[in-house]
């Protein structure tokens, strides 16, 4: 039996692509282990799959001043020692890393033990953790054609991001019953996201009276961001977060308004959902969402509005235009080369074991 170590953490985006690979890896009878931080979100997400989970110490490498910059290097060194011991004991045939700072010690330990490693970079430009890890990697997967030129020649592979296959099996009739919506108006899903969701939520709520004349709206607004004054409004439903029914809601949705996190937009691509992206402002991030969104716009998958330019009239007009031209976006997504990411990544794993 071949053994694989999966690693990645810090945010759900560094874990869910690993989860998407699990069914195929189990089907191929891999012995799967996961290395993450002691108490990060990855531990909670992975434990439900009954996979052996190994925690290591982790610290963050910051580009800005913080008191933790003086203590985190010791946590990183401890994590590197723990990762080396784990890789030595587990003797994996291959390692797949989704990034985040917890993955760096694992990738470096794999290099020392001469274990082939595949890294996946979600964003257009590699984050700091992956920049450190890339020299030690055997192959580097990416989501965007533009990223290929930023990666070492011979290592880079355009794969797209693996998404949970259950999202592709939604039932729109179940969604309609669940939401108590009608079938005579198109449906917009708004995904505020957890980080910086307020701006998207507020922009959509400001145009609700106009929007609900022509559309029905599903609003995933984030934890603690439900507007109690809008409860019971016909054609409008809010959720902080939704899990089991999400695949059905996607099946029922005509167009999506979303932030531009890499995993989120790759799910929209796989589902062929025309979308309006409102990326997180560069003032609140390293600007990766803006780059992600503009790449999808260039490829004909998305319409993009910057947060700073949002106003009622522009937002309404953009939504209407997107809906009217939805079929052109669907066609572009159907013709994308990034449709079989799980198959491509599994083939890479198999080629190295």
Secondary structure, 3 states (H helix, E strand, C coil): CCEEEEECCCCHHHCHHHHHHHHHHHHCCCEEEEEEECCCHHHHHHHCCCCEEEEECCCCCCCCCCHHHHCHHHHHHHHHHHHHHHHHHHCCCEEEECCCHHHHHHHHHHHHCCCEEEEEECCCCCCHHHHHHHCCCCEEEECCHHHHHHCCCCCEEECCCCCCHHHHHCCHHHHHHHHCCCCCCEEEEEECCCCCHHHHHHHHHHCHHHHCCCEEEEEECCCCCCCHHHCCCCCEEEECCCCCCHHHHHHHCCEEEECCCHHHHHHHHHHCCEEEECCCCHHHCCCHHHHHHHHHHHCCCEEECCHHHCCHHHHHHHHHHHHHCHHHHHHHHHCCCCCCHHHHHHHHHHHHC
